[in-house]
Structures are given as structure tokens and as C-alpha cells.
Amino acid sequence: MIGFGAAVGLAGAWLLILKRPSSKQVPLHLAGKEPIPTGVSEPTRSTTAITALIGGFHLVIWAWPPNLTAVQLNRQIWYVWVLIGIVAVGLSAWLDRVERRSPPENRDT
């Protein structure tokens, strides 16, 4: 569990620190249509990264006895924590999709 938690945490750190979207990326244009968006927005990338960091931390911590750690989520309801992470990332991705479908004059950027 320590190895898997470390891998999840490192993936979150990679998303948060190293993997930045390129400003030079040109979206794919089809004839007579709007450009096809690529990737996810920065808020969704950050939500995914922070969720992975928190999940990885707690996977590593759950491998140790509870009396050795000060901060630890309840192990017996692990499925609730997984569901909360899935809902957070899913809602962020859904809001990306809603924003992409909105008319350009209603967008922030």
C-alpha cells in the first residue's frame, strides 16, 4: 500500500508541478466548425492533482499503525473518501464541458 500511495502522490505532484498546458497548443479545426478543445482546464488539472496528493498521502499513512500518525482519515469508510474524490474530479470535468458548450460571449476568457 505504501508503494501505491507513493505512486498516486507522485502522479498528483507531476500533474500539479511539471505538467503545464502549453500556450502554443493549437486546437484542431474541422471545416466550418468550431475548434475541438484539447485537454482540461487548469482548475480541473489542479483538482485532480490535489485529490491525488491527498489520496496518496492517506494511502501511505494507512499502512502505519493509527497511534503513530497524527492526521489520518477513518480507514473503515475508505469508500466514502474515494467517492468524494471521484465526485470532485467529475464535477470539475463536467463544469469544463458546460463552459465549452456555452456561447463565447458568456465565457470568462
QUIKA-V487059 format. One line per field, one symbol per residue. ss: DSSP state (H for helix, E for strand, - for the rest). A space follows every 50 residues. Layout:
ss: ???
This chain:
ss: -HHHHHHHHHHHHHHHHH---------E-------E-----HHHHHHHHH HHHHHHHHHHHH---HHH------HHHHHHHHHHHHHHHHHHHHHHHHHH H--HHH---
